[in-house]
Amino acid sequence: MPAKGKYLLNEQELKQEALYRKFSCISQYQPLVLLLGLSVLTCAILLVLFFSLRLNVHSHAVFVGVVSGALFVFLAVFVLVCAEAFTQRWTMLLGLVVWATHLTMGFTFIYGAKLVQPWDQVPFFLFIIITVFTLLPFQMSYAVILSIASSVSHIIVLSVRLHMDQSGPFPVNPLLSNIVVFLCGAAVGAFHKVQMEKALRQTFQDTLRCLGIRMKLEIEKRQQVQVNLQAHTNCTEMRRLTGESHILYADIVGFTRLASDCSPKELVIMLNELFGKFDQIAKENECMRIKILGDCYYCVSGLPVSLPRHARNCVKMGLDMCEAIKLVRDATGVDINMRVGVHSGNVLCGVIGLRKWQFDVWSHDVTLANHMESGGLPGRVHITEATLKHLSRAYEVEEGNGHLRDSYLKELSVKTYLVIDPRSKDPSQNTRSVPKQRMSDGLKMRASVRMTRYLESWGAVKPFAHLQSREGFLTDAMVNGKNRCKDIPMRSAPSQITERNKSQKSKFDEELHNEMITTIDELSSSKQWVTSEEISRLTLWFTKRELETQYRTIEMPGFKYYVGCAGFIFFCIFIIQMFVTKQPKRLGETFAGLACVLLLTLTICFAGHIQKLFPEKFESCQWLTAISEAVVKRSFVRLPLVAITTAVIVIIALFNLVFQTVQLPTDAAYIDCPKNGSIIDEHFSYLPYSVYSCILALLVCGVFLKVSFELKAVFLFIACAIYYIIICCTKKDLFIACRNSNSSLEVIGELGLMKHPQMMSCIYITLFLFTMLLISRQDEFCFRQDFLLKNKNRTDKDEIELCENLTRLLLENVLPAHVAALFVGENKKNEVGLLSTNTLLNQKYKDLYYKSYDCVCVMFASVPDYKEFYTECDINKEGLECLRLLNEIIADFDELLSKPKFSGVEKIKTIGSTYMAAAGLSGTHGQETKQDRERQQAQIGIMVEFAIALMGKLDGINRHSFNSFRLRVGINHGPVIAGVIGARKPQYDIWGNTVNVASRMESTGELGKIQVTEESSDVLQKLGYSCECRGLINVKGKGELKTFFVCTDSNKQQAMPLS
């Protein structure tokens, strides 16, 4: 397996590398076009100069022919480059053609005249080396090979020719100077290539990451919609549905007795599997599940639009639920059944309160449907006459006699019916292959175990399971561009889940790969010239001032390497000048002084590294690190260092040209006639290399990559202006004297354009001026585009983080915070470094969440008067205004939960006008089952204080709304089971005898009072509360219980220390 995984990983890396090569090829299009433009312009200018000076074409036929041919070759390559498909396939070939053409021009310039010198066309070959690394589309290995080939060919050809024409000592020093020039050019080009390759690969990774972020953002938004739907927040305001809706209530008869024998895991599994099955039946019958109340399930058919078939669908759903329970009963032998009630009418729907939002429905018709269930019969669907009218005789019915079993139905004189299941009359539909339990198994296993084992075979989807496979949204939803809700199917087999998870990951990677290919293909030749709206076409500045400010102040961790490479140029220039200078001592002194300045600059840049290398010696010099960090982070610190470095290099480059004094000869020390092939007198051999040193100084702009283009342009123009002034004015006599002629035209006529010292110097300085301007501008453009991309990534990440936070808030609005933390992978990060909804199911909690508690205080608080207050008439918009008041009451209750005093109280749900809460559910894992006695008792006191606060809130609402609502509260404490169930609209709930008794304490209580059990009364009295014995009362399912009322008025002051 490891080998296979490694192979797959390498395959993925190979695919990304192929993508990068394609991306790199496309990105090198613009530099290639710029080089072709520069080459065409150079050839055109050379031809214009040649003919404007009226030089003899016959004498320089090779020069004219090669330059003209090169011009046409460059134009032809330019046309081919514009053919995008051809360029992508033959980029390297076109680059080789351009390189070979330049090389041909270089050798033509060397042999264009009979006189060949050791320094002939060194700048042009330096230009070839620089362009191979910076503007031609070659990888580093090919660029190194071509640069070596260019420099070595120049040195070998010149060495052979000079050896053949030797009439004096062999010019070793000039040839060594040539080697240093080429070495310096290759080093600068390689440094530039490495830095730009690094930046390009980073841009590629950022582009890939940006695409991935955008895709994940789309998925995250769709995930948020899904969580939104599952969090019951698909309706944010209450509204009246005027069309007929069909309300179904279903209760599992016998489940309470079964649950008392269940472990926490068995209980949650049974409920999740049963309600998961019911959700599936609801989906098949186009019904919407509203809420789960213990073992009661209710849903509505006809939302949001009522259709004629919805009544039949609702009844069919009830029959299917009864059939499903019948299968369970037959398979396990457990005595459970389904009692279903259905009624048709109008409903109000929406969300109330501030916490634990749950989509719900209200109306008198909803209340009637609830009583239809309680007044029904096990295994039968109990419907009203209103529902029967909508069935259009689709089902046979018989008298229901619901008024005999429910007083509410009798009071309203509701006529009811029982639906006859068509399957009961058709044996072929009723015989199904049901796995029968063996008698021995039935004797050995408890009923809950048999139920759990059988229900697990249904394989219902677990809560929030869809969040595990977030990539699954991509293919169906994102590609089709439709915001569709995915179906929640029954759970697949484990092997299918594993394969699906693997395929989802591969699908996402494949989709990301395809998106990247599309993005690269969109980088066509024409689009690369279209400047972004955020960048000025002329200055390359950002149109937004804040973006420009951010770009100007970005950190430059590689600045020290820029200065180091500039120091290498400085050293190369010194070596070249030492080979040819006539005043080595003076040059050495100047070098020593300038080197000290440059070393000081390097020390400032590498201060942090120096301290790390010698921590003991520089332990007290913490300011060294501060200096190093300032250089990286502060642009105003870097600017003087750039100015000092460039000034030092220009000064050393100009030394021989400006400060060297030469006695001009007056006789035969001039050159012999060029026809004899002799070389310049050794007095002037330093002159070309002084110019070459000045050209090398211009290469500093290619070293300081991220320094602003304006500074580089200013430096280039100032340096070149100084060079022109020296060559054409201050040192003009020196250039004239080295040719033994007072006529420049005479020398040009004999040697040609590229051999005239003054003309050649000006041409090459101009050539390198424009070359470095193009390179600097291209670098600036690339770095600004990369900055824009990173800024877009940050924006998208912030948006993703916002979506994730919203999703988390929605999730925490469904679940308690400590439970939501288990579903949200708090410590996991996704590919972009942010918390991802992809980790919403932690590995530890992949199974259903369930937990048992030894002592939890449960409270039910209802407003019984609200039932009388609620009316449906035109004045209150058919009950809508009454519901708004209920929303205000519940919202005020929810506000109390934000107080630190009640931080341990958790709202569970609202049931009509009843508010359910519990205390003692929070805390980290382990503390919940090992609570000390004092903490358990304190939770009961806090819950009583919360009930008192609810009464105070209700009194305030009464004063403002001129009502006389009173709260009826029931409290009990003891062991409970908590869990999360339901794949569609997952719900956190608690179960157990403690919950049932707390509910009975409320329903049998009195208005304005808090009724508690005898056990809870004992604890409260120890906390200082007074409790009044009510006596024995009859509690459904429990018989007679002794209960107490908490004396709230006299004990509000006593309970204050609990806060």
N, C-alpha and C positions, 0 to 999 in steps of 0.2 A: 503493500500500500504506500509506504513512503516514497518509493521510487516512482510510482504512478503519480502521486501528488506533485513530486518534483518536476516530472515531465510536463504535467499540465501547467504548472507555474511557469516553466520555461517557455511553453507554447504561448502563454498569455504575454510574456515579456517580448517574445519575438514579434507578436502581432503589434504590440505597442511600439517596438523599435521600427517596424516597417511603416507604421503610421508617422512616426517622427521623421523618418527619412523623406517621406512624401511631403510632410509639413515643411521640413528644411529646404527641400527642393523648390517649393512654391515661394518660400520666404526669400530665396536668393535671386528671384526673378528681378526685383527692383534694383539691387546693386549691379547686376549684370547689365541691365539697360543703361544705368548711369555710366558704367565703364565704357559701353559701346558709344554712348553720346560723347563722352570725353575723348575717346579715340578718334571718332569721326571729326570732331572739332580740331583736334591736334593735327591730323593729316591735312585737313582743309587749310589750316593756318600755315602749315609748312609749305604747301603748294602756292598759296597766295604770296607768302614772303619770297619764295623762289622766283616766281614770275615777276613780282613787283620790283625786285632787285635786278631783273633782266640778266639773270645768269644764263650761261651757255647750256642749253638742253643736251647738246651732243656730248659735252664733257661730263655731264652728270645724269646721263640717261638711266643708269641703274637706280639712282636715288629717286628720280621722277617716276620711273616705272614701278618701283616697289611701293612708294608712298601712295601712288594712284591705285595700285592693286589692293593695298591694304585698306584704302578708303572704301572700295567696292566690297571687299570681304566683310568689313564691319557693317556696311549697310545691308548686305545679304543676311548676315547673322541676325541683325536687328529685325528684319522681316520675319525670319524663322522664329525668333523669340516671341514675336507677336502672335504666332500660331501656337496657342497655348498647349494643345495636345502634343504637338511635336516637341515643345520645350520640355514637358514633363518626362518624355521618354528619352530624349537625347541631350539632356542638360550638360552632362559631363563632356560629351562630344563637342558641343558648341563651345564650351569653356576651353577645351584643348585647341580648337581652331583659333580662338582669340589669342591664346597664349603663344601658339606657334607663329601667328602673324606678327605679334609683338617681337618675338625672338628674331624673326626674319628681318624686321625693320632695324633691330639693334645691330645685327651683324652687317646690314647694308650701310648703316651710318659709320661703322668702323672702317669698312673697306670702300667707302664711297670716294676716298682720295688715297693717293699712293702713300702718304705719310701716315704711319700708325704709331700711336703713343701709348704708354702703359695705362694712362688714365682715360683712354678713349671710351666714351659712352657708358661709363660707370653709373651715372645717374639714371640712364634709361633702363639698364639692367636692374638697378635698385627699384625703379618704378615697376618693372615686371614682377619682382619678388614681392613687393608690397601688395600689388593687385591680386597676385595669386592667393594670398592669405585673406585679403579683405573684401574683394569685389567679385572674384570669380567663384563659380559654384563647385568648389572642391572640398572634400573632407580633409581633415587635418593630415592624414597620412599622405594623400595625393599632393596636397599643398607643399608639404615638406620635400617630397621627391622632386616636384617641379621646380621649387626654389633652389634646391641643390643642383639640379641639372642646369638651370639658368646661370647660376654663379660659377659653377665649375667649368661650363663650356666657355664662358667669357675668359676666365683665367687661363685655361689651357690654350685656347686659340691665340690669345695675346702673347702668352709665353712662347709658343712655338714661332709665331711671326717675329717677335722681337729677337728671339735667338737666331733666326735665319738672317735678319737684317742687322745683326749686332755689329757696330763699328766702334763701340766703347764698352765700358763696364755694364754688366747685366743689371737692369733696374730692379733690384730685389726689394728695396723699401717701398717703391710705388705699388708693386704687386702685392706686398703684404698689406699695404693700406687698402687696396681693393678688397682683399679678403675680409678685413675688419669692417669695411663699409657694408659688404654683403652679409656678413655675420650679424651686424647690428640691425640691418633691415629685416633679416629673417627672424631675429629674436623679437623685434617689435611686432612684426606681422603675426608670428606665432602667439605672442601674448594677446594681441588683439583677437586672434581667432579663438583662442581658448576662452577668453572672457565673453565673446559674443556667442560662442557655442553654448556656454553655460547659461547665458541669458536666454538664448533661443530655446534651449531645453526646458528652462524654467517657464518660459512663455507657453511652450507646448503643454507642460504639466498644468499650468494655470488654466489654459484653454480647456484641457480635458477635465480638470476639476470644476471649472465653471459650468461646462455642459452637464457634468454629473450633478452639480448643485442645482442647476435649473430643472433637471429631470426629477431629482429628489424633491425639489420645491413643488413641482406639479403633483407628485405623489403625496407629499405632505399635506397639500391643500385638500386633496381628495380624501386622504386619511382623516383630516380634520372634519370634513363633511360626514364621513362615516362615524367618527366618534361623536359628532354632533347629533347625528341621528340616533346613535346608540345611547347617548346621554339624555335622550328624551327632549331635546331642545329644538326640535324641528318646527316648533311654533312658539314664538316669543311674545305673543299677545293673545288675550282671550278673544274669541269670536264665536258668533252664533252660526251654526250650520242649519240653514232653513230646510234643506232636503231631509228626507227620511233616512235615519240611520238605524242599524239593527245591532242591539247590544246583547252580548252573550256573557253570562257568568257561569263558571264551571268550578265545582268543588270536588276534591278527591275524598270520597266517603271511606272512612276507616284508616286514613293516613295518619291521623293524630295518634291512634293507638299503635300503629306500626312504627312511627317516629320515636316513640318513647323507648323502643328497644334498639335504636340505631346508634352506632358510633358517629362522631362528627363527619368522618369521611363518607360513610355509607349514606348519611342523610343528604349531604350536599350532592353526591353523585346521583342519588335517586331523583332529587328535585331537578338537577340540571338535565338529566336524561329525559325525564318526563316532560318538563317544560320546553326542552329543546325539540322534542317530538311534536309538542303542541304548536310551537313556532313554525315548524315545517308544515304542519297541517294548515295553520293560518295562512301561510304564504301560498299554498296550493289553492286555497279557497278565497284568496284576495281579501283577507281580513287583517286588521291591524291590532296587534296585542297592545293593550293599554298599560296594564300593571299586573304584578304578582303580589297577592296578599296572603302570606303564609303558604297554604296549599290551595289557595283559591286563584283562579286564572280568569281574567276577563278581557274581552276584546270587542272591537266594533267593526262592523262591515258597512261600507257606504261612505267612508272617509277617504279623501276629502270630497269626492263627488259621488253622489248616490246614483246607482244604476239599477235597472229592474231585476237583474239576476242576483243582486247582493243579498236579498232575503233568503233565497235558496242556498246561496253559498254559506251564509251564517248557520242555517240549520244543518247543512251537510257537514260543516265543521264540527258541530256538536255531536252528530252521529259518528263521525270519524274518531273523535276523542273517546266516545263510549266504546267503540270497537277496539281502539288501541289499549284501553284499560282492560277490556275483556280478554285480549290476547295475553296481557301480563298475568291476569288472574288464572287463566287456563294453564299457562306455562309454569307458574310458580306455586300455585295453590294458595296464594295469599289472598285473604278476603278483603279486597278493595274494589271500589266501583266509582263511577262518575255520575255526578248529578249536575245537569245542565239546565239553565233557564235562559230564554230568549224573549226579548221584547223589542218592538219597533217604535221609534219616535224621534223627537228632536233632541239635540245635545248641544251643550256649550263645551268647547274644547280649548285647551291652552295650557299654560304653565303658571303656577303661582309660587310666591315666596322668593327668597334670595339664595337659599341653600338647597342642595339636593333636588335640583329641578327634575320634575317628572311630568311628562305629557299626560294629561288626564282629561276626563270628561265629567260633566255635571249636568243634572236636570232631574225633574221628577221621573222622567222615563228611565233614567239610569237607576234611580232608587227602586223603581218597579221591577226592572230586570234583575236586580239583586235579590228581591223577594221572590221572584219567579224561580230562582235557583234554590233558595232555602225552602220553598214550598213545593219543590219537585220531588221526583222519585229516583232512587239510584238506578243507573243504567238507562235512563230515559231522558229525552229532550223535551222540556216543558216550555210551551210557547203561549203567548197571548193571542187574543182574537185579532189584534192589530197586525201581528206578524203573519197570522194565517191568511189574511187578505192579500198580503204581498206574495204568497207562495203560488197563487194561481193553480191550486190543486196539484202541485208538483209532488206532494207527499200525502199519504193517507194519515189521518189523525183519529184520535179517540178522546173522549172526555178526560180532562185533567183533574178537575175537582181541587184546584189549588187552594180555594178558599177554606177547605177543610183542614189544611195543614199550615196555613199562614194567616195570621190575624190581619195583616196589612192588606192582603189580597181580598180578604172578606170585607174589610172596611170600605174598600174602593169598589167592591162588587165586580172584580175582574173575572171574566170568563176565560178559562185556560184549557189547553189541549196538550195531549201527549202525542209526539210524532212516532209513527210506526216505521221502523227501519226497513227499507225494502230488502236488505240482506237477510233479514230474519225469515222471509218467505221464500228465499232462493237458496237452497242448500249448497248449490255449486259455488255461490259467492261466500258462503259461510265456512266452508271447509278449507282451512289453510294448514300448511305444514308448520306446526308449532312444536318446538323441541320440548318434549315431556320430561319432567323431572322423575328420575327413578325414585321408588318408594324409600330405598335406603338413604338416598341423598336427602329426601325430605325429612327423614327422621334425624339425620345428623346435623343439618344446617338450620340456623335460625331463619325466620321469615325475611328479615332485613338482608341477610346474606344472599338468600335465593333471589330476592328482588334486585339487589345490586349486580349480581352476576348476570342476570338476564338483561337488565337495562343497559349494561355496558356494551352489550352486543349491538345496541342501536347506534352507538357511536355518534352521539350529538356533539356538535362543535362546542368547544369550551369558550367561556367569556373572553372577548378581545382576541380570539385566536387569529382573526383576519389581520391583526396588526403585526403578526409575525411575518407574514408574507407580503410586505408592502410593495415589493417589486412586482407582485402579481398584478397590481393595478396598471402597470406600465403598458403592457401589450394591449390590454382590452380598452383601457380608459384613455391613456395619454395618446396612443398612436391614432386612435379613432377620433380623438379630439372631443369626446363626449363625456359629460359628467354623469356617468351611470353608476348606480348603486349595485355593487356586486351581490349576488345571491349568497346566502349563508347556507351551504349544503350540510347534510349530515356528514360526520367526520369520516375520512377515508381510512383505509388500513394503514398501519404504521409504515410499512414499506413504501406505500404510495406517497405518504407524507414526506418521507426522506427524499424520494426521487423528485417530488415536486419542489421541495426546498432547494435541491441542487439545480434543478432546471430553471427555477426562478432567478437564482443568482447568475447562472450562465446567460439567461435571457436578458437580464439587466446589463451585463457586461457586453453582450452582443449589440444591444440597442445603443449603448454608449459608444461602442466602436463605430456603428453605422452613423450615429450623429456626428462623430468626429470626422468621418470620411466626407460627409455632406458639408461640414464646415470648411474643411480643407479645399474641397472642390469649389466652394463659393469664393475662395480667395483667388479669383481669376485675375488675369493680367490687367484688365481694365479697372477692376474694383480696387486694386492696390494703390492706384493713383487718386482715388476718391478719398480725400481727407475726411476724417470724422468731423461731425458737427461740433464736437467738443474741442477740436484743435484748429487753430488758425492756419490757413494754408501757407501764408508767407513767413510768419515768425515761429510757427510750431508751438506757440503758447496756447494754454488752455483758455477757452472762452469764459469759463467760470473762475472767478478770482480765487475762491477758496481751494479749488483744485490746483491752481498754479502755485499758491502758497504752500500747499502740502508737498507738491513735487519739489519745490525749491529747498524744502527743509527735510527731505528724506535722508535716511542714514546711508552712509557709504562705508560699509565694513571693508571693502577692497581698496580704499584710498591709499593705504600704506603700500600696497603692491604697485599702485600707479607710480608713487614716488620712487619705489625701488627700481622699477623698470626705467624710469627717467634717469635715475642714477647710472644705470647700465649704459644708456645713450651718452651721458656725460663722460663716462670712462672710455667708451669707444672713440669719441671725438678726440679726447686727449691722446690716445694711442696713435690715431691717424696723424695728428699734428706732430707728435714726437718723431714719427718716421720721416717726415719731410721738412721739419723746421730747421732754421739756421741759428736759432737762439733757444736751445733746449733749456738752458739754465733759467732764463726769464719765464719761459713757458711753465717750467716746473714750479717756480715760485707762485705764479698765477694759479696754477692748478691746485697747489697746496692750500692757498687761501680760499678758493672757491669750493674745494672739497670739504673744508671744515664747515662751511655754511651748509653744504648739502648733507653732510653727516649729522649736523645738528637737526636739520629738518627730518631726516630719517629716524633719528633718536626720538624726536617728538612723536612721530607716527607709530613707532614700534615700542613705545615706552611700556605699555602693558605687557608685551611679550618679553621684554628684558626683565621685568620684575618676576614673571613666571619662571624664567630660566634660572634666575639667581634670587630665589626668595629670601634666603638668609642674609645676603649682602644688602638687599634693598627692602628689608622688612619694615623699616621706619619710613620709607619713601612711598607712602600710599598715594601721594599726589601724582605719581607716574601713571597709575591706572586712570585717574581722573583726567589727565591730559590726553591719554589715548582715547578715552571715551568721548572727550570733547571733539577730537578730530573726526571721529566717526559720526557724531550726532549734530555738530554745529557747523553750518555752512560758512559762517563768518570767521571761523577758525581755519577752515580749509582754504579759503580764498587767498590769504597771505602766503600760505605754504605753496600754493600753485604758482603764485606770482614770483616768489623767491626761486623756486625750482626752475621755472622756464627762463628767468633772467640769468641764472647761473649758467645754464646750458647755452644760451645765446652768446653770452660773454666769452665762454671758452671756444665757441665756434668761430667767433669773429677775431680771435687773438692774432692768428697768423696774417689774416687779411688786413687788419687795422694796425697792429702794433709792431709787425715785423718790418724792419727797414732794410732795403736792398739798394746797393749802389748800381744805378742803371749803367750798363756797359755802353761804350762809344765806338767799338770797333768790331772785330770779327767774333766777339763773344756772342753776338746775335746768332740767330739760326743760320745755318747754311741753307742754301736754296732747297726748298721742299722737294724739288725733283731728285735731289740726291738721297732723300729719305732720312736725313739726320734728325735728331730730336732737339727739343728746346734745351737751351743751356741750363745747367743744374741750378743756376741762380733763380730760375722761375719755376722749378718743378713743384714747389709748394703751392703755387697759385691755384691750380684746379682743385687740389684737395682742400684748400681753404673754402672754396665754393661748395664742395661736397659736404664739408662739415656744417656749413650753414643749412644745406638741404636736410642733413640728418637732424638738425635742431628742430626743423618743422615737423618731424615725425612725433614730437612730444604730444601733439594733438591727438594722435592715434593711441596714446598711452592713457591719458586722462579721459576715459570713456564716458563717465557719467557727469563730468564737468559740463556746465551749460554751453551750448553752441555759440552763444554771443561772445563769451570770453575767449573761446578758441578762435573765432573769426577775428576778433580784435587783435589777438596775439599774432595770427597769421599775417594780417595786413600790415601791422606795425613792423614785424620782423622782415617781411618782404620789401617794405618801403625802405628800410635801412639797407638791405642788401642792394636794391636798385641804386640808391644814392651812392653807396661805396663803389659799386662796379662801374657805373656810368659817369660818376662825377669825381669823387675824391681819389679813387685809385684808377682813373681812366688811363693815365700815362703808363701804368704798370702793365695793363692788358695790351696796350699798343706796342710797348717795347719788346714784349715777348715774341713778336712776330716779325721783327726787322722790317717793318713797313709803316709808312705814314698813312696808308690808304686802307681802310677797312674793306672796301669793295674789292681791292686787289687780292687781299687774303681770302675773302669769301669766294672770289672767283676761282682761286687755286684749290682751296681746301673744302669748300662747300659750307652750307649753313651750320651743320652740326659739328664742325671742327674749329670754327672761329671762337676764340676764348670768350670774348665779351657777349657775342650773340648766343653761343651755346649756354653760357651761365644764365642769361636772362630767360631763355626758353625753358630750361629745366627748372629754374626757380618758379616760373609761372606755372609749369606743368604740375609741380608738387603743391603749389598753392591751391590750385583747383582740385587736385586729387584729395588733399587733406580736408578741404571744405566739403567735398562730396561725402567723404567717409564720416566726417564729424556730424554732418547733417543727417546722414542715414542712421548713425548711432543714436543721435538725439531722438529721431522719429521712432526707432525701435524701443528705446527705453520709455518714451512717453506712452506708446501703445501698451507696453507691458504694465506701466503704472495704471493706465485706465482699466486694463483687464483685472488687475489686483483690486482696484477700487470697486469694480463691478462684483468681484467675488465677495468682498467684504459686505457690500450691500445685500447680495443674495443670501449670504450667511446670516446677516441680521434678520432678513425676512424669514429664513428658515427657523431661526431661533425664536422669532416671534410666533410663527405657526406652531412650533413645538410647545412653547409656553402656553399658548391658547389651548392646544390639545391637552396639555397636562392639567390646566385649570378645569377644562371640561371633564377630564377623567376624575379629578379630585372633587368635582361637584357631584359625581355619581358615587364615588367610594370615599371612605374616610382617608385622611392623609396618610396614615401609616400603612393602609392596605394599598393605596395607589402607589406608594413608594416601592412596593414589592412588584407591581406590574410594570412600573417605569424603571428601567435599568439605570439607576442613579449614577453608577460609577463607570458606565460604558460609554464609549465614544464611537462615532461613525467615521467614515473616511475623511470627512471634511473637518473633523475635530470638534463637532458639536454633539449634544445629546440627540439621539435619534429615536423616533418612534419605532424604528425597526427593532429596538431592544426593549420594547414595552413588556415583553414576557421574559423575565429573568430566568436563567437556566434552572435556578433553584425552585421556581414557582411555575414551571411549565404546566403542572397539573392544576386541578381546580383548587381555588383558595378555600380553606376551611380551617376553623380554629375553635377550640372549646375554651371557655372561661369558667373559673370556679365561682367568681362573684361579680356579677354585673347588675347594676341598678337600672330597671326599665320603668319608663314613665309613659302613660297615655293621658293626654289632656284634650278634652273635647269641649266644644261650644254647643251644647244641645239646643239652646235657644235659636241657633242659626237656622235649624230646619223649619221653624215656624216663621222666621224672618224671610226665608227664601221664597219668593213668589215669581211666577212667570206671567208678566202682563206687559202691555205696551208702554206703561209708564217707566218701568225699569228695563226696557229693551229686552223683554222676554227673559229676565233673570240676569242679564249681563251686569247691571249695576250692583246687584246683590253679590255677584261673584267678585267684583272689584273690591268690595268691602272685605270679603274673605281674604283676598290677596293682601290687602293692607294689614289684616290681623296676622296672617302667617308671616309676612315680611317683617313686622315688628317683633314677632317671636324670634325670627332668624337673626335679627340684629343683636339679640342678647348673646348669641353664640360667639360673637367676635370679642366679647369682654374676656380679659385674662382669667377672671374668677370662674368662668364657665368653659375654660379651654378643654376640660376633660369630658364635656358633654357632647355627644354626637347625635345629630339629627338622623333618624332612620328613614322616615317617610311621613307623608300626610295622607290620611284616609278620609276623604270628604272634609269635614270640619274638625277632624281629630288629628292631633299632633303627637307623633311618637318619637321618643328620644331615649338614649341610653348613656350611662356613665360607667367608665371602667373598661372601655374597649381600646383605648389608646395605649401607647407605651411600646417599647421595643420588645422584640421577641425574647421570651424568657422571663421578663418581669411580669408579664400578664398572668402567668400561671403560678408565680411565686410571690404574689402580693402579700405583704404582711397584713395583719388584722386591722391595724389602724388605718391603713390606706383604703381597705375595703369599706370600712365604716365611714370614712371621710367622703367617699363617692356618694353614699346615700344622703349624707347631709348636704352635699353640693346639689344633688338632684332636687331635694326639697327646696333649697334656696332658688333654684331655677324655676320651679313651679310657682313659688311666691312671686318671682319677678314676672312670670307670664301673667299672673293675675293683675299685677300692677300695670303692665302694658295694656291689658284688656280694659282696665278701668279708664286709662287715658283715652283709648279709642271710644269708649262709651261717652265720655265728656264731649268729645269733638263731633261724634256722629249722632248724639242724642238717642242712644240705645241703652239697653240694660242687660247686655250679655254677661253671663257669668260662666266661669270655667269649672269643669268637673274633672278632677285629677285622680288617677289611680297609680300607685307606685308599689313595686315589689322588687326584691333582689334575690339573686341566687345564680346557679349555673345556667349558661346559655351556650348555644352553638352559633357561630357566625360564619358566613360564607358568601361567595359571589356566584350567582347562577344566571343562566340565560345567555345564548349566543347573540340573539337580536335583543337590543336594549338590556345589557347585563345589569344586574341589580344586586346591591349589597343588602343583606337581611340577617336577622337573628331569629332563632327558633328555640323552643324549649318550653317546659312547664312554667318557668319563670315569666316568659312573655305572655303566655295564656292567662296566668293568674293576674298579671298586671293589667291586662285588657279587661278582665272581669272586675277588677277593683275600680276601674273607671266606669264601666257600664252599670255597675250596681251602686255607684257612689251618689253623692248629693251635690247640688250646685253650690259653687263657692267653697268647696271643701276638698281636702286631700285625703283620700282613703288609702290606708296601707295595711299590709298583713301583720299578724302578730309578731313574726320574726323581725320585720322591718321596724315595727314599733319599739321593740326592745333595743335595737341599735340606736334609733333616734333619741330615745330617752337617755341613753348613755352620753349622747352628744349634747344634751341639754335641752332638747325639745320636749314639750308637753304633748302627750297624746291622750285623746279621749276615747274610751272603749265604746264602740258602737254595739257590740254584741255579735251574736251568730247570725249570719245571712246565708241564703241559699245561693251557691255559685254553680252555674251550669258545668257539669262534668266533674265537679269537685265535692259536691255535697255542701254541708254547712261548714263555714269558715268563720273564725273569730277575727273581726277587723277593727281598725282604729282610725280616728280622724286626727290629723295633725293640727294642733292649736297654733295657727300661723300668726294671729294678731299678737299674742303675748310673747312670742319667741323670735320675732324678727331681730330684736336687739341682741338676744343671746347668741344667735347664730352668726353675727357679724365677723367674729374672729376667723371664721373659715375662709374668708376672702384673703 
